[in-house]
Amino acid sequence: MESTQAYIQSNKERFLKELIDLLRIPSVSADPAFAGDVRKTAELLAAGLENVGADNVEICETAGYPIVYGDKIIDPSLPTVLVYGHYDVQPADPIELWISPPFDPVIKKTDIHPEGAIFARGACDDKGQMFMHVKAFEAMIKSGSLPCNVKFMIEGEEEVGSENLGLFVKNNHDRLDADIILVSDTGIFANDVPSITTGLRGLSYVEVEVTGPNRDLHSGLYGGCVANPINILSKMIASLHDENNKITIPGFYDKVIELSDEERSEMAKAPFKKEGYLKALDIEDVYGETGYSTMERGSIRPTLDVNGIWGGYTGEGAKTVIASQAFAKISMRLVPDQDPKEITQLFYDHFISIAPLGTRVKVTPHHGGEAAVTPIDSIGYKAASMAYEKTFGKKPIPVRSGGSIPIVAMFEKELGLKTILMGFGLDSDAIHSPNEHYGLFNFYKGIETIPYFFSYYSKLVKS
């Protein structure tokens, strides 16, 4: 392992340069205008895997964007780690809020990252974190210290719901046969407080549409006489939470598992400073479901949030109009045992039922996924914990994340494999937002830590 770490230290500048080249490509999967760039990124990754020693590298076509596969089977009798990541990124909008161009990476020092952070769309989610695995693999190969078999599966549609990944996995069981899955698409508490994500919330995502009159109307002639779709939609959305910020959809909480006082007490040991939290977000106080802490609201409790709402005139000046239609996008984060399809149906039935006469409502389901939990007594978790402890100098804290990675539950269902979430990002990295960034400390620490996971995991499986 010393030779692996020495190789990493002597190639850090090149690793960073290669990441910058990767970040320059606007691989936005949500916008067809960037289709060529998404494919260009896949081709660059495939070439990179081949160059560092991966075998059987292939750009696997799907009905959407391709999946990059590669492997290194050094001995079929040894354990196999399947590494998953994604090379697509979120749209950069709103562009005007970026302090530097989103696809022209720059390195800047910040209070949290005094050693510097790379600012670019995809820097943390997930190009930077995915690329750590490619470079860690390179270091193990070049130093002759790869202790087990490795397979890579890097997709280009994670940010739009991984629509074609499930079919690829279903059709490639033999190719993807492994003992465990390793993913870096999560984070740690702080650079001096390592943590490992042991749980993810599920997701149900819908779009709603309220239609009133058959055309836009003059608000002076018709105001107060017909249902205004924007007013109605606002009232309907407001009714989805009660005075305690609990979701009012009938049956929504029926399968929610309440954690024991002991489990909640263990979670409370995780470091959380309310003052710093408020300052980082520039808000006066927290807000959420009564009876739960901020940490609990963001991890073990389900939520419902409006992600976008629009309708009517939003241009310069005034236009006195009652819009014919109003729209909103709504996401619901789910906890273990909540079925996303069932929750989507409950939302559909309820939202349709509360629409007043004079309006028509349409609910369009989008992507979703189930929650997932990783046992902390598993070999995979123990190996990850030992790896973090080795490079950070302290034992990591197991935490449940509020985010969703639907493919984790799908992997377990299709491949029968648990996933270890070895993330290195920070909450302050502004993923999905303007000025996304990733600390150089975190990028390099990930590359240094991953080889230790492979080493410890191989030893624990053998013992």
MIKE-705852 format. One record per residue (C-alpha): x, y, z; chain; residue number from 1; residue in three letters. Coordinates in nm, 2 decimals. Each point is the difference from the previous one (the first is absolute). Layout:
N
NODE;east;north;up;chain;n;res
NODE;X;Y;Z;A;NUM;ala
...
//
This chain:
463
NODE;east;north;up;chain;n;res
NODE;0.00;0.00;0.00;A;1;met
NODE;0.29;0.24;0.05;A;2;glu
NODE;0.09;-0.02;-0.37;A;3;ser
NODE;-0.36;0.08;-0.09;A;4;thr
NODE;-0.01;0.30;0.23;A;5;gln
NODE;0.34;0.11;-0.14;A;6;ala
NODE;-0.13;-0.02;-0.35;A;7;tyr
NODE;-0.31;0.21;0.09;A;8;ile
NODE;0.22;0.27;0.16;A;9;gln
NODE;0.23;0.02;-0.30;A;10;ser
NODE;-0.29;0.03;-0.25;A;11;asn
NODE;-0.24;0.24;0.18;A;12;lys
NODE;0.05;0.29;-0.24;A;13;glu
NODE;-0.07;-0.22;-0.30;A;14;arg
NODE;-0.31;-0.15;0.16;A;15;phe
NODE;-0.14;0.35;0.06;A;16;leu
NODE;0.08;0.11;-0.36;A;17;lys
NODE;-0.18;-0.31;-0.14;A;18;glu
NODE;-0.30;0.08;0.22;A;19;leu
NODE;-0.01;0.36;-0.12;A;20;ile
NODE;0.00;-0.13;-0.36;A;21;asp
NODE;-0.30;-0.23;0.09;A;22;leu
NODE;-0.19;0.29;0.16;A;23;leu
NODE;0.04;0.22;-0.30;A;24;arg
NODE;-0.24;-0.22;-0.19;A;25;ile
NODE;-0.36;0.11;0.06;A;26;pro
NODE;-0.15;-0.35;0.03;A;27;ser
NODE;-0.35;0.12;0.10;A;28;val
NODE;-0.23;-0.30;-0.05;A;29;ser
NODE;-0.33;0.19;0.05;A;30;ala
NODE;0.05;0.23;-0.30;A;31;asp
NODE;0.02;-0.17;-0.35;A;32;pro
NODE;0.21;0.30;-0.12;A;33;ala
NODE;0.29;-0.16;0.19;A;34;phe
NODE;-0.04;-0.35;-0.14;A;35;ala
NODE;0.33;0.01;-0.18;A;36;gly
NODE;0.18;0.12;0.31;A;37;asp
NODE;-0.15;-0.29;0.21;A;38;val
NODE;0.13;-0.25;-0.25;A;39;arg
NODE;0.33;0.17;-0.03;A;40;lys
NODE;0.04;-0.04;0.38;A;41;thr
NODE;-0.08;-0.37;-0.02;A;42;ala
NODE;0.27;-0.04;-0.27;A;43;glu
NODE;0.25;0.19;0.21;A;44;leu
NODE;-0.07;-0.22;0.30;A;45;leu
NODE;0.03;-0.32;-0.20;A;46;ala
NODE;0.33;0.11;-0.14;A;47;ala
NODE;0.12;0.09;0.35;A;48;gly
NODE;-0.09;-0.34;0.14;A;49;leu
NODE;0.19;-0.17;-0.28;A;50;glu
NODE;0.30;0.22;0.05;A;51;asn
NODE;0.03;-0.09;0.37;A;52;val
NODE;-0.03;-0.38;-0.06;A;53;gly
NODE;-0.36;-0.10;0.00;A;54;ala
NODE;-0.10;-0.29;-0.22;A;55;asp
NODE;-0.32;-0.06;-0.20;A;56;asn
NODE;-0.08;0.37;-0.02;A;57;val
NODE;-0.32;0.07;-0.19;A;58;glu
NODE;-0.23;0.29;-0.06;A;59;ile
NODE;-0.33;-0.19;0.04;A;60;cys
NODE;-0.29;0.15;-0.19;A;61;glu
NODE;-0.34;0.04;0.16;A;62;thr
NODE;-0.32;0.16;-0.12;A;63;ala
NODE;0.14;0.33;0.14;A;64;gly
NODE;0.36;0.08;0.09;A;65;tyr
NODE;0.27;-0.27;0.02;A;66;pro
NODE;0.14;-0.18;0.30;A;67;ile
NODE;0.38;-0.03;0.02;A;68;val
NODE;0.11;-0.35;0.11;A;69;tyr
NODE;0.35;-0.13;0.08;A;70;gly
NODE;0.15;-0.26;0.23;A;71;asp
NODE;0.32;-0.15;0.13;A;72;lys
NODE;-0.03;-0.37;0.10;A;73;ile
NODE;0.33;-0.10;0.16;A;74;ile
NODE;-0.12;-0.32;0.15;A;75;asp
NODE;-0.36;-0.14;-0.02;A;76;pro
NODE;0.04;-0.15;0.35;A;77;ser
NODE;0.05;0.35;0.15;A;78;leu
NODE;-0.29;0.23;0.10;A;79;pro
NODE;-0.13;0.24;-0.25;A;80;thr
NODE;-0.10;0.37;0.06;A;81;val
NODE;-0.24;0.16;-0.24;A;82;leu
NODE;0.06;0.38;-0.02;A;83;val
NODE;-0.30;0.21;-0.11;A;84;tyr
NODE;0.01;0.37;-0.09;A;85;gly
NODE;-0.16;0.24;-0.24;A;86;his
NODE;0.15;0.24;-0.25;A;87;tyr
NODE;-0.30;0.22;-0.07;A;88;asp
NODE;-0.06;0.32;0.18;A;89;val
NODE;-0.29;0.23;0.09;A;90;gln
NODE;-0.09;0.30;-0.21;A;91;pro
NODE;0.21;0.31;0.10;A;92;ala
NODE;-0.30;0.24;0.02;A;93;asp
NODE;-0.03;0.27;0.12;A;94;pro
NODE;0.33;0.09;-0.18;A;95;ile
NODE;0.00;0.35;0.13;A;96;glu
NODE;0.04;-0.11;0.36;A;97;leu
NODE;0.34;-0.17;-0.07;A;98;trp
NODE;0.30;0.19;0.11;A;99;ile
NODE;0.20;-0.17;-0.28;A;100;ser
NODE;-0.12;-0.18;-0.32;A;101;pro
NODE;-0.14;-0.35;0.11;A;102;pro
NODE;0.20;-0.19;-0.27;A;103;phe
NODE;0.32;0.20;0.03;A;104;asp
NODE;0.14;-0.15;0.32;A;105;pro
NODE;0.19;0.23;0.24;A;106;val
NODE;0.17;-0.07;0.33;A;107;ile
NODE;-0.08;0.24;0.28;A;108;lys
NODE;0.07;0.01;0.37;A;109;lys
NODE;-0.29;0.02;0.24;A;110;thr
NODE;-0.05;0.01;0.38;A;111;asp
NODE;-0.09;-0.37;-0.01;A;112;ile
NODE;0.26;-0.09;-0.26;A;113;his
NODE;0.31;0.20;0.08;A;114;pro
NODE;0.21;-0.23;-0.22;A;115;glu
NODE;-0.23;0.08;-0.29;A;116;gly
NODE;-0.31;-0.14;-0.16;A;117;ala
NODE;-0.08;-0.06;-0.37;A;118;ile
NODE;-0.31;0.19;-0.11;A;119;phe
NODE;-0.20;-0.15;-0.29;A;120;ala
NODE;-0.32;-0.19;-0.07;A;121;arg
NODE;0.06;-0.36;0.09;A;122;gly
NODE;0.31;0.07;0.21;A;123;ala
NODE;-0.15;-0.19;0.29;A;124;cys
NODE;-0.32;-0.16;-0.15;A;125;asp
NODE;0.13;-0.23;-0.13;A;126;asp
NODE;0.29;0.05;-0.23;A;127;lys
NODE;0.25;0.08;0.27;A;128;gly
NODE;-0.11;-0.28;0.22;A;129;gln
NODE;-0.03;-0.25;-0.28;A;130;met
NODE;0.34;0.09;-0.13;A;131;phe
NODE;0.16;-0.07;0.34;A;132;met
NODE;-0.07;-0.37;-0.07;A;133;his
NODE;0.16;0.01;-0.34;A;134;val
NODE;0.32;0.15;0.14;A;135;lys
NODE;0.00;-0.22;0.31;A;136;ala
NODE;-0.03;-0.30;-0.24;A;137;phe
NODE;0.29;0.14;-0.21;A;138;glu
NODE;0.21;0.04;0.32;A;139;ala
NODE;-0.06;-0.36;0.10;A;140;met
NODE;0.07;-0.13;-0.35;A;141;ile
NODE;0.32;0.20;-0.05;A;142;lys
NODE;0.13;-0.09;0.34;A;143;ser
NODE;-0.09;-0.37;-0.04;A;144;gly
NODE;-0.21;0.00;0.31;A;145;ser
NODE;-0.36;-0.07;-0.12;A;146;leu
NODE;-0.12;-0.26;0.25;A;147;pro
NODE;-0.32;-0.12;-0.17;A;148;cys
NODE;-0.21;0.02;-0.31;A;149;asn
NODE;-0.16;0.33;-0.11;A;150;val
NODE;-0.28;0.08;-0.24;A;151;lys
NODE;-0.11;0.35;-0.10;A;152;phe
NODE;-0.35;0.10;-0.10;A;153;met
NODE;-0.03;0.38;-0.07;A;154;ile
NODE;-0.33;0.13;-0.14;A;155;glu
NODE;-0.11;0.32;-0.16;A;156;gly
NODE;-0.36;0.03;0.11;A;157;glu
NODE;0.01;0.02;0.38;A;158;glu
NODE;-0.11;0.36;0.01;A;159;glu
NODE;-0.31;-0.08;-0.20;A;160;val
NODE;-0.11;-0.31;0.19;A;161;gly
NODE;0.23;-0.28;-0.14;A;162;ser
NODE;-0.28;-0.11;-0.23;A;163;glu
NODE;0.20;-0.25;-0.20;A;164;asn
NODE;0.23;-0.13;0.28;A;165;leu
NODE;-0.25;-0.25;0.14;A;166;gly
NODE;-0.04;-0.18;-0.34;A;167;leu
NODE;0.38;0.00;-0.04;A;168;phe
NODE;0.05;-0.16;0.34;A;169;val
NODE;-0.28;-0.25;-0.06;A;170;lys
NODE;0.16;-0.11;-0.33;A;171;asn
NODE;0.36;-0.01;0.13;A;172;asn
NODE;-0.02;-0.20;0.32;A;173;his
NODE;0.30;-0.22;-0.09;A;174;asp
NODE;0.21;0.30;-0.11;A;175;arg
NODE;-0.08;0.19;0.32;A;176;leu
NODE;0.04;-0.30;0.23;A;177;asp
NODE;0.19;0.13;0.31;A;178;ala
NODE;0.01;-0.02;0.38;A;179;asp
NODE;-0.07;0.36;0.09;A;180;ile
NODE;-0.07;0.33;-0.17;A;181;ile
NODE;0.20;0.32;0.08;A;182;leu
NODE;-0.14;0.34;-0.07;A;183;val
NODE;0.13;0.36;0.07;A;184;ser
NODE;-0.29;0.23;-0.05;A;185;asp
NODE;-0.06;0.11;0.36;A;186;thr
NODE;0.20;0.20;0.26;A;187;gly
NODE;0.16;0.03;0.34;A;188;ile
NODE;-0.09;0.23;0.29;A;189;phe
NODE;0.32;0.20;-0.02;A;190;ala
NODE;0.36;-0.04;-0.10;A;191;asn
NODE;0.09;-0.07;0.36;A;192;asp
NODE;-0.31;-0.21;0.07;A;193;val
NODE;-0.02;-0.29;-0.24;A;194;pro
NODE;-0.33;-0.19;-0.04;A;195;ser
NODE;-0.15;-0.28;-0.21;A;196;ile
NODE;-0.35;0.01;-0.14;A;197;thr
NODE;-0.19;-0.30;0.11;A;198;thr
NODE;-0.35;0.09;-0.12;A;199;gly
NODE;-0.17;0.19;-0.29;A;200;leu
NODE;-0.35;0.12;-0.04;A;201;arg
NODE;-0.21;-0.11;-0.28;A;202;gly
NODE;-0.17;0.24;-0.25;A;203;leu
NODE;-0.33;0.06;-0.17;A;204;ser
NODE;0.00;0.29;-0.25;A;205;tyr
NODE;-0.31;0.13;-0.17;A;206;val
NODE;-0.11;0.30;-0.22;A;207;glu
NODE;-0.34;0.15;0.05;A;208;val
NODE;-0.21;0.21;-0.23;A;209;glu
NODE;-0.31;0.20;0.09;A;210;val
NODE;-0.22;0.13;-0.29;A;211;thr
NODE;-0.29;0.25;0.04;A;212;gly
NODE;-0.15;0.19;-0.29;A;213;pro
NODE;0.07;-0.09;-0.36;A;214;asn
NODE;0.22;0.31;-0.05;A;215;arg
NODE;0.18;0.27;0.19;A;216;asp
NODE;-0.25;0.26;0.12;A;217;leu
NODE;0.00;0.37;0.08;A;218;his
NODE;0.03;0.03;0.38;A;219;ser
NODE;-0.23;0.30;0.01;A;220;gly
NODE;-0.28;-0.16;-0.19;A;221;leu
NODE;0.02;-0.35;0.14;A;222;tyr
NODE;0.18;0.05;0.34;A;223;gly
NODE;-0.21;-0.14;0.28;A;224;gly
NODE;-0.23;-0.17;-0.24;A;225;cys
NODE;0.20;-0.31;-0.10;A;226;val
NODE;0.25;-0.23;0.17;A;227;ala
NODE;0.35;0.14;-0.04;A;228;asn
NODE;0.23;-0.31;-0.06;A;229;pro
NODE;0.30;0.17;0.16;A;230;ile
NODE;-0.20;0.09;0.32;A;231;asn
NODE;-0.16;-0.35;0.01;A;232;ile
NODE;0.34;-0.18;-0.05;A;233;leu
NODE;0.15;0.21;0.28;A;234;ser
NODE;-0.28;-0.09;0.24;A;235;lys
NODE;0.02;-0.37;-0.10;A;236;met
NODE;0.37;-0.01;0.06;A;237;ile
NODE;-0.03;0.19;0.33;A;238;ala
NODE;-0.26;-0.26;0.12;A;239;ser
NODE;0.25;-0.28;-0.03;A;240;leu
NODE;0.16;0.09;0.34;A;241;his
NODE;-0.19;0.06;0.33;A;242;asp
NODE;0.09;0.24;0.27;A;243;glu
NODE;0.27;-0.23;0.13;A;244;asn
NODE;0.16;-0.04;-0.35;A;245;asn
NODE;-0.13;-0.36;-0.02;A;246;lys
NODE;-0.11;-0.12;-0.34;A;247;ile
NODE;-0.38;-0.02;-0.03;A;248;thr
NODE;-0.03;-0.27;-0.28;A;249;ile
NODE;-0.21;-0.28;0.14;A;250;pro
NODE;0.21;-0.32;0.05;A;251;gly
NODE;0.33;0.18;-0.06;A;252;phe
NODE;0.15;-0.10;0.34;A;253;tyr
NODE;-0.16;-0.35;0.02;A;254;asp
NODE;0.33;-0.18;-0.06;A;255;lys
NODE;0.24;0.24;0.15;A;256;val
NODE;0.21;-0.17;0.26;A;257;ile
NODE;0.06;0.20;0.32;A;258;glu
NODE;0.35;-0.04;0.13;A;259;leu
NODE;0.05;-0.09;0.36;A;260;ser
NODE;0.11;0.25;0.26;A;261;asp
NODE;0.33;-0.19;0.01;A;262;glu
NODE;0.06;0.04;-0.37;A;263;glu
NODE;-0.10;0.36;0.01;A;264;arg
NODE;0.24;0.05;0.28;A;265;ser
NODE;0.29;-0.15;-0.20;A;266;glu
NODE;-0.08;0.23;-0.29;A;267;met
NODE;0.00;0.30;0.23;A;268;ala
NODE;0.37;-0.07;0.07;A;269;lys
NODE;0.09;0.13;-0.35;A;270;ala
NODE;0.14;0.35;0.01;A;271;pro
NODE;-0.25;0.27;-0.09;A;272;phe
NODE;0.04;0.37;0.08;A;273;lys
NODE;-0.32;0.19;-0.06;A;274;lys
NODE;0.17;0.33;-0.01;A;275;glu
NODE;0.24;-0.10;-0.27;A;276;gly
NODE;-0.29;-0.17;-0.20;A;277;tyr
NODE;-0.20;0.32;0.01;A;278;leu
NODE;0.29;0.22;-0.09;A;279;lys
NODE;0.10;-0.22;-0.30;A;280;ala
NODE;-0.36;0.03;-0.14;A;281;leu
NODE;-0.05;0.36;0.11;A;282;asp
NODE;-0.33;-0.07;0.18;A;283;ile
NODE;-0.13;0.09;0.34;A;284;glu
NODE;-0.13;-0.33;0.11;A;285;asp
NODE;-0.06;-0.36;-0.11;A;286;val
NODE;-0.35;-0.13;-0.11;A;287;tyr
NODE;-0.16;-0.34;-0.02;A;288;gly
NODE;-0.21;-0.27;0.16;A;289;glu
NODE;-0.08;0.05;0.36;A;290;thr
NODE;0.16;-0.25;0.24;A;291;gly
NODE;0.32;-0.07;-0.20;A;292;tyr
NODE;0.34;0.15;0.00;A;293;ser
NODE;0.15;0.16;-0.31;A;294;thr
NODE;0.22;-0.30;-0.06;A;295;met
NODE;-0.29;-0.24;0.03;A;296;glu
NODE;-0.22;0.21;-0.23;A;297;arg
NODE;0.27;-0.02;-0.26;A;298;gly
NODE;0.05;-0.38;0.02;A;299;ser
NODE;-0.25;-0.23;0.17;A;300;ile
NODE;-0.32;0.20;-0.07;A;301;arg
NODE;-0.18;0.02;-0.34;A;302;pro
NODE;-0.06;0.33;-0.16;A;303;thr
NODE;-0.19;0.18;-0.27;A;304;leu
NODE;0.14;0.30;-0.18;A;305;asp
NODE;-0.09;0.22;-0.30;A;306;val
NODE;0.30;0.01;-0.23;A;307;asn
NODE;-0.15;0.24;-0.25;A;308;gly
NODE;-0.32;0.19;-0.06;A;309;ile
NODE;-0.10;0.21;-0.30;A;310;trp
NODE;-0.29;0.15;-0.20;A;311;gly
NODE;-0.13;0.33;-0.14;A;312;gly
NODE;0.21;0.30;-0.09;A;313;tyr
NODE;0.35;0.03;0.15;A;314;thr
NODE;0.16;0.24;-0.24;A;315;gly
NODE;0.09;0.37;0.05;A;316;glu
NODE;-0.27;0.24;0.10;A;317;gly
NODE;-0.36;-0.09;0.05;A;318;ala
NODE;-0.25;-0.21;-0.18;A;319;lys
NODE;-0.34;-0.02;0.17;A;320;thr
NODE;-0.09;-0.36;-0.08;A;321;val
NODE;-0.16;-0.31;0.16;A;322;ile
NODE;0.21;-0.28;-0.14;A;323;ala
NODE;-0.18;-0.30;-0.15;A;324;ser
NODE;0.25;-0.24;0.16;A;325;gln
NODE;0.24;-0.03;0.29;A;326;ala
NODE;0.27;-0.27;0.06;A;327;phe
NODE;0.22;-0.13;0.27;A;328;ala
NODE;0.26;-0.27;0.05;A;329;lys
NODE;-0.01;-0.18;0.34;A;330;ile
NODE;0.24;-0.25;0.16;A;331;ser
NODE;-0.06;-0.22;0.29;A;332;met
NODE;0.30;-0.15;0.19;A;333;arg
NODE;-0.10;-0.34;0.14;A;334;leu
NODE;0.14;-0.22;0.28;A;335;val
NODE;0.04;-0.38;0.02;A;336;pro
NODE;-0.32;-0.20;-0.06;A;337;asp
NODE;-0.17;0.28;-0.19;A;338;gln
NODE;-0.06;-0.12;-0.35;A;339;asp
NODE;0.05;0.28;-0.26;A;340;pro
NODE;-0.27;-0.13;-0.23;A;341;lys
NODE;-0.25;-0.02;0.28;A;342;glu
NODE;0.09;0.35;0.13;A;343;ile
NODE;-0.04;0.13;-0.36;A;344;thr
NODE;-0.35;-0.15;-0.02;A;345;gln
NODE;-0.09;0.14;0.34;A;346;leu
NODE;0.11;0.35;-0.11;A;347;phe
NODE;-0.19;-0.04;-0.33;A;348;tyr
NODE;-0.32;-0.10;0.17;A;349;asp
NODE;0.02;0.27;0.26;A;350;his
NODE;0.10;0.28;-0.23;A;351;phe
NODE;-0.28;-0.08;-0.25;A;352;ile
NODE;-0.25;-0.01;0.29;A;353;ser
NODE;0.08;0.35;0.14;A;354;ile
NODE;-0.04;0.18;-0.34;A;355;ala
NODE;-0.30;0.23;0.01;A;356;pro
NODE;-0.28;0.02;-0.26;A;357;leu
NODE;0.10;0.21;-0.29;A;358;gly
NODE;0.35;-0.15;-0.03;A;359;thr
NODE;0.15;-0.31;-0.15;A;360;arg
NODE;0.31;-0.16;0.15;A;361;val
NODE;0.26;-0.22;-0.16;A;362;lys
NODE;0.27;-0.19;0.19;A;363;val
NODE;0.30;-0.13;-0.20;A;364;thr
NODE;0.23;-0.24;0.19;A;365;pro
NODE;0.37;0.03;-0.08;A;366;his
NODE;0.29;-0.20;0.14;A;367;his
NODE;0.02;-0.15;0.35;A;368;gly
NODE;0.18;-0.26;0.21;A;369;gly
NODE;0.00;-0.19;0.32;A;370;glu
NODE;0.19;0.08;0.32;A;371;ala
NODE;0.30;-0.21;0.10;A;372;ala
NODE;0.19;-0.09;0.32;A;373;val
NODE;0.35;-0.15;0.04;A;374;thr
NODE;0.06;-0.20;0.32;A;375;pro
NODE;0.30;0.13;0.19;A;376;ile
NODE;0.10;-0.35;0.11;A;377;asp
NODE;0.07;-0.11;-0.36;A;378;ser
NODE;0.34;-0.08;-0.14;A;379;ile
NODE;-0.03;0.28;-0.25;A;380;gly
NODE;-0.08;0.26;0.26;A;381;tyr
NODE;0.28;-0.11;0.23;A;382;lys
NODE;0.25;0.02;-0.29;A;383;ala
NODE;-0.12;0.35;-0.08;A;384;ala
NODE;0.02;0.11;0.36;A;385;ser
NODE;0.35;-0.13;0.03;A;386;met
NODE;0.10;0.18;-0.32;A;387;ala
NODE;-0.13;0.33;0.12;A;388;tyr
NODE;0.16;-0.05;0.34;A;389;glu
NODE;0.33;-0.06;-0.17;A;390;lys
NODE;0.01;0.31;-0.21;A;391;thr
NODE;-0.20;0.24;0.22;A;392;phe
NODE;0.15;-0.11;0.33;A;393;gly
NODE;-0.34;-0.05;0.17;A;394;lys
NODE;-0.29;-0.25;-0.03;A;395;lys
NODE;-0.28;0.12;-0.23;A;396;pro
NODE;-0.35;0.05;0.13;A;397;ile
NODE;-0.28;-0.20;-0.17;A;398;pro
NODE;-0.28;0.23;-0.12;A;399;val
NODE;-0.32;-0.02;-0.20;A;400;arg
NODE;-0.02;0.25;-0.29;A;401;ser
NODE;-0.30;0.19;-0.11;A;402;gly
NODE;0.09;-0.04;-0.36;A;403;gly
NODE;-0.12;-0.27;-0.24;A;404;ser
NODE;0.20;-0.23;-0.22;A;405;ile
NODE;-0.28;-0.23;-0.14;A;406;pro
NODE;0.25;-0.23;-0.17;A;407;ile
NODE;0.13;-0.13;0.34;A;408;val
NODE;-0.33;-0.17;0.07;A;409;ala
NODE;-0.02;-0.12;-0.36;A;410;met
NODE;0.35;-0.15;0.03;A;411;phe
NODE;-0.10;-0.20;0.30;A;412;glu
NODE;-0.32;-0.12;-0.16;A;413;lys
NODE;0.16;-0.10;-0.34;A;414;glu
NODE;0.35;-0.10;0.11;A;415;leu
NODE;-0.05;-0.10;0.36;A;416;gly
NODE;0.28;0.23;0.10;A;417;leu
NODE;0.04;0.26;0.28;A;418;lys
NODE;0.15;0.34;-0.08;A;419;thr
NODE;0.26;0.18;0.20;A;420;ile
NODE;-0.03;0.38;-0.03;A;421;leu
NODE;0.35;0.14;0.03;A;422;met
NODE;-0.06;0.37;-0.06;A;423;gly
NODE;0.24;0.29;0.06;A;424;phe
NODE;-0.20;0.31;-0.09;A;425;gly
NODE;-0.13;0.26;0.25;A;426;leu
NODE;-0.34;0.15;0.04;A;427;asp
NODE;0.15;0.33;-0.09;A;428;ser
NODE;0.11;-0.11;-0.34;A;429;asp
NODE;-0.32;0.14;-0.17;A;430;ala
NODE;-0.08;-0.31;-0.21;A;431;ile
NODE;-0.30;0.06;-0.23;A;432;his
NODE;0.05;0.37;0.07;A;433;ser
NODE;0.20;0.29;-0.15;A;434;pro
NODE;0.37;0.00;0.10;A;435;asn
NODE;0.02;-0.37;0.06;A;436;glu
NODE;0.35;-0.09;0.12;A;437;his
NODE;0.22;-0.28;0.14;A;438;tyr
NODE;0.29;0.05;0.24;A;439;gly
NODE;0.34;-0.11;-0.12;A;440;leu
NODE;0.04;-0.16;0.35;A;441;phe
NODE;-0.31;-0.21;-0.06;A;442;asn
NODE;0.10;-0.10;-0.35;A;443;phe
NODE;0.34;-0.12;0.11;A;444;tyr
NODE;-0.12;-0.15;0.32;A;445;lys
NODE;-0.24;-0.21;-0.19;A;446;gly
NODE;0.27;-0.13;-0.24;A;447;ile
NODE;0.21;-0.09;0.31;A;448;glu
NODE;-0.28;-0.17;0.19;A;449;thr
NODE;-0.15;-0.22;-0.27;A;450;ile
NODE;0.31;-0.23;-0.04;A;451;pro
NODE;-0.02;-0.07;0.38;A;452;tyr
NODE;-0.36;-0.11;-0.04;A;453;phe
NODE;0.11;-0.25;-0.27;A;454;phe
NODE;0.28;-0.13;0.23;A;455;ser
NODE;-0.21;-0.03;0.31;A;456;tyr
NODE;-0.30;-0.14;-0.18;A;457;tyr
NODE;0.21;-0.27;-0.16;A;458;ser
NODE;0.16;-0.10;0.33;A;459;lys
NODE;-0.33;-0.01;0.19;A;460;leu
NODE;-0.17;-0.22;-0.27;A;461;val
NODE;0.29;-0.24;0.03;A;462;lys
NODE;0.00;-0.01;0.38;A;463;ser
//
